[in-house]
Amino acid sequence: MTPIPAAKALDSFFLEARSKILDLAAILDRINRGKDPTSVGSDPRVANIRKAVEVLLDPSGGRAERVQQIFSLEYDPSWAKPAPRV
């Protein structure tokens, strides 16, 4: 698979990226405007959002995988295997 030129990728995905960033900004504003926003300061979900935003600012690449890892659980071999559907 051949990557498309960077300028074409920017042209193709700029509006989508802008929309998603605005959505995230609105969500963070809603959290801050909530009653007692300091009560979520130690919530690991907020910490994960902050870590993910830091990854987005890192130009070294592999951002999608790194963000996915932030929100994923470590593999646990004792997890129950799903039963086949009947």
MARBA-3410 file (N, C-alpha, C, O; in Angstrom, 1 decimal):
86
0.8,-1.2,0.0,0.0,0.0,0.0,0.9,1.2,0.0,1.8,1.4,0.8 ~ 0.7,2.1,-0.9,1.5,3.3,-1.0,0.8,4.5,-0.3,-0.4,4.8,-0.6 ~ 1.5,5.1,0.6,0.8,6.3,1.3,0.6,7.4,0.3,1.3,7.6,-0.6 ~ -0.5,8.2,0.6,-0.8,9.3,-0.2,0.1,10.5,0.2,0.6,10.5,1.4 ~ 0.4,11.4,-0.6,1.2,12.6,-0.2,0.6,13.3,1.0,-0.6,13.4,1.1
1.5,13.9,1.8,1.0,14.5,3.0,0.0,15.7,2.7,-1.0,15.8,3.5 ~ 0.3,16.4,1.7,-0.6,17.5,1.4,-2.0,17.0,1.0,-3.0,17.6,1.4 ~ -2.1,15.9,0.3,-3.4,15.3,-0.1,-4.1,14.8,1.2,-5.3,14.9,1.3 ~ -3.3,14.2,2.1,-3.9,13.7,3.3,-4.5,14.8,4.1,-5.6,14.7,4.7 ~ -3.7,15.9,4.2,-4.2,17.1,4.9,-5.5,17.6,4.3,-6.5,17.9,5.0
-5.5,17.7,2.9,-6.7,18.2,2.2,-7.9,17.3,2.5,-9.0,17.7,2.7 ~ -7.6,16.0,2.5,-8.7,15.0,2.7,-9.3,14.9,4.1,-10.5,14.7,4.3 ~ -8.4,15.1,5.1,-8.8,14.8,6.4,-8.9,16.0,7.4,-9.2,15.8,8.6 ~ -8.6,17.2,6.9,-8.5,18.3,7.8,-9.8,18.6,8.5,-9.9,18.8,9.7 ~ -10.9,18.6,7.7,-12.2,19.0,8.3,-12.7,17.9,9.3,-13.3,18.3,10.3
-12.4,16.7,9.0,-12.7,15.6,10.0,-11.9,15.7,11.3,-12.5,15.6,12.4 ~ -10.6,16.0,11.1,-9.8,16.2,12.3,-10.3,17.4,13.1,-10.4,17.3,14.4 ~ -10.6,18.5,12.4,-11.1,19.7,13.1,-12.3,19.4,13.9,-12.5,19.8,15.0 ~ -13.2,18.7,13.3,-14.5,18.3,13.9,-14.3,17.5,15.2,-14.9,17.7,16.2 ~ -13.4,16.5,15.1,-13.1,15.7,16.3,-12.4,16.4,17.4,-12.7,16.2,18.6
-11.5,17.3,17.0,-10.8,18.1,18.0,-11.8,19.0,18.7,-11.8,19.2,20.0 ~ -12.7,19.6,18.0,-13.8,20.5,18.6,-14.7,19.7,19.5,-15.1,20.1,20.6 ~ -15.0,18.4,19.1,-15.8,17.6,20.0,-15.1,17.3,21.3,-15.7,17.4,22.4 ~ -13.8,17.0,21.2,-13.0,16.7,22.4,-13.0,18.0,23.3,-13.1,17.9,24.5 ~ -12.7,19.1,22.7,-12.7,20.4,23.5,-14.0,20.6,24.2,-14.0,21.0,25.3
-15.1,20.4,23.5,-16.4,20.5,24.1,-16.7,19.6,25.3,-17.2,20.0,26.3 ~ -16.2,18.4,25.1,-16.4,17.4,26.2,-15.5,17.8,27.4,-16.0,17.8,28.6 ~ -14.3,18.2,27.2,-13.5,18.7,28.3,-14.1,19.9,29.0,-14.0,20.1,30.2 ~ -14.6,20.8,28.2,-15.3,22.0,28.8,-16.5,21.6,29.6,-16.7,22.2,30.7 ~ -17.3,20.6,29.2,-18.4,20.1,30.0,-18.0,19.5,31.3,-18.6,19.8,32.3
-16.9,18.8,31.3,-16.3,18.3,32.5,-15.9,19.4,33.4,-16.2,19.4,34.6 ~ -15.2,20.4,32.9,-14.8,21.5,33.7,-16.0,22.3,34.3,-15.9,22.9,35.4 ~ -17.1,22.4,33.5,-18.2,23.2,34.0,-19.1,22.4,34.9,-20.0,23.0,35.5 ~ -18.9,21.1,35.0,-19.7,20.3,35.9,-19.5,20.7,37.4,-18.6,21.4,37.7 ~ -20.5,20.3,38.2,-20.4,20.5,39.6,-19.1,19.9,40.2,-18.9,18.7,40.0
-18.3,20.7,40.9,-17.1,20.2,41.5,-16.2,19.4,40.5,-15.9,18.2,40.7 ~ -15.7,20.2,39.5,-14.8,19.5,38.5,-13.5,18.9,39.1,-12.9,18.1,38.5 ~ -13.1,19.4,40.3,-11.9,18.9,40.9,-12.1,17.5,41.4,-11.1,16.8,41.7 ~ -13.4,17.1,41.6,-13.7,15.7,42.0,-13.2,14.6,41.0,-13.0,13.5,41.4 ~ -13.0,15.0,39.8,-12.6,14.0,38.8,-11.1,14.2,38.5,-10.5,13.5,37.6
-10.4,15.0,39.2,-9.0,15.3,39.0,-8.1,14.0,39.1,-7.1,13.9,38.4 ~ -8.5,13.1,40.0,-7.7,11.9,40.2,-8.3,10.7,39.4,-7.9,9.6,39.6 ~ -9.4,10.9,38.7,-10.0,9.8,37.9,-9.1,9.3,36.8,-8.6,10.2,36.0 ~ -8.8,8.1,36.8,-7.9,7.5,35.7,-8.4,7.8,34.3,-7.5,7.8,33.4 ~ -9.7,7.9,34.1,-10.1,8.2,32.7,-9.7,9.6,32.3,-9.3,9.8,31.1
-9.7,10.6,33.2,-9.2,11.9,32.9,-7.7,11.9,32.6,-7.2,12.5,31.7 ~ -7.0,11.1,33.4,-5.6,11.0,33.2,-5.3,10.3,31.9,-4.3,10.8,31.2 ~ -6.1,9.4,31.5,-5.9,8.7,30.2,-6.1,9.7,29.0,-5.4,9.7,28.0 ~ -7.2,10.5,29.2,-7.4,11.5,28.1,-6.2,12.5,28.0,-5.8,12.8,26.9 ~ -5.7,12.9,29.1,-4.5,13.8,29.1,-3.3,13.1,28.4,-2.6,13.7,27.6
-3.1,11.9,28.8,-2.0,11.1,28.2,-2.2,11.0,26.7,-1.2,11.2,25.9 ~ -3.4,10.7,26.2,-3.7,10.6,24.8,-3.5,11.9,24.1,-2.9,11.9,23.0 ~ -3.9,13.0,24.7,-3.6,14.3,24.0,-2.1,14.6,23.9,-1.7,15.1,22.9 ~ -1.4,14.2,24.9,0.1,14.4,24.8,0.6,13.5,23.6,1.5,14.0,22.9 ~ 0.1,12.3,23.5,0.6,11.5,22.3,0.2,12.2,21.0,1.0,12.1,20.1
-0.9,12.8,20.9,-1.3,13.4,19.7,-0.4,14.6,19.3,-0.2,14.8,18.1 ~ 0.2,15.2,20.3,1.2,16.3,20.0,2.6,15.8,19.6,3.4,16.6,19.2 ~ 2.8,14.5,19.8,4.2,14.0,19.5,4.2,13.6,18.0,3.5,12.7,17.5 ~ 5.1,14.3,17.2,5.2,14.1,15.8,5.9,12.8,15.4,6.1,12.6,14.2 ~ 6.3,12.0,16.3,7.2,10.8,15.9,6.4,9.7,15.3,7.1,8.7,14.8
5.1,9.7,15.2,4.4,8.7,14.5,3.9,7.6,15.5,4.2,7.6,16.6 ~ 3.1,6.7,14.9,2.5,5.6,15.7,1.5,6.1,16.7,1.3,5.4,17.7 ~ 0.9,7.2,16.5,0.0,7.8,17.5,-1.2,6.9,17.7,-1.6,6.7,18.8 ~ -1.8,6.4,16.6,-3.1,5.7,16.8,-2.8,4.4,17.7,-3.7,4.2,18.6 ~ -1.8,3.7,17.4,-1.5,2.5,18.3,-1.2,3.0,19.7,-1.7,2.3,20.6
-0.4,4.0,19.9,-0.1,4.4,21.3,-1.3,4.9,22.0,-1.5,4.6,23.2 ~ -2.2,5.6,21.3,-3.5,6.1,22.0,-4.3,4.8,22.3,-4.9,4.8,23.4 ~ -4.4,3.9,21.4,-5.2,2.7,21.7,-4.7,1.9,22.9,-5.4,1.4,23.7 ~ -3.3,1.9,23.0,-2.7,1.2,24.2,-3.1,1.9,25.5,-3.3,1.3,26.5 ~ -3.2,3.2,25.5,-3.6,4.0,26.7,-4.9,3.6,27.2,-5.1,3.4,28.4
-5.9,3.3,26.3,-7.2,3.0,26.6,-7.5,1.5,26.7,-8.7,1.1,26.9 ~ -6.5,0.7,26.5,-6.7,-0.8,26.5,-6.2,-1.4,27.8,-5.3,-0.9,28.5 ~ -6.8,-2.5,28.2,-6.4,-3.3,29.3,-5.2,-4.2,28.9,-5.2,-4.6,27.8 ~ -4.3,-4.4,29.9,-3.3,-5.4,29.6,-3.9,-6.8,29.5,-4.9,-7.1,30.1 ~ -3.3,-7.6,28.6,-3.9,-8.9,28.4,-3.8,-9.7,29.7,-2.7,-9.7,30.4
-4.8,-10.4,30.0,-4.8,-11.3,31.2,-5.2,-12.7,30.7,-6.3,-12.9,30.3 ~ -4.2,-13.6,30.8,-4.5,-15.0,30.3,-5.6,-15.7,31.0,-6.1,-16.7,30.5 ~ -6.0,-15.2,32.2,-7.1,-15.9,32.9,-8.5,-15.4,32.4,-9.5,-15.9,33.0 ~ -8.6,-14.5,31.4,-9.9,-14.1,30.9,-10.6,-15.3,30.4,-10.1,-16.2,29.8 ~ -11.9,-15.3,30.6,-12.8,-16.4,30.1,-12.9,-16.3,28.6,-13.0,-15.2,28.0
-12.8,-17.4,28.0,-12.9,-17.5,26.5,-14.4,-17.4,26.1,-15.2,-18.0,26.8 ~ -14.8,-16.6,25.1,-16.2,-16.5,24.7,-16.7,-17.9,24.2,-16.0,-18.7,23.6 ~ -18.0,-18.2,24.6,-18.6,-19.4,24.1,-19.1,-19.2,22.7,-19.6,-18.1,22.4 ~ -19.1,-20.2,21.9,-19.6,-20.1,20.5,-21.1,-19.9,20.5,-21.8,-20.4,21.4 ~ -21.6,-19.1,19.6,-23.1,-18.9,19.5,-23.7,-20.1,18.9,-23.2,-20.8,18.1
-24.9,-20.4,19.4,-25.7,-21.5,18.9,-26.8,-21.1,18.0,-27.5,-22.0,17.5
END
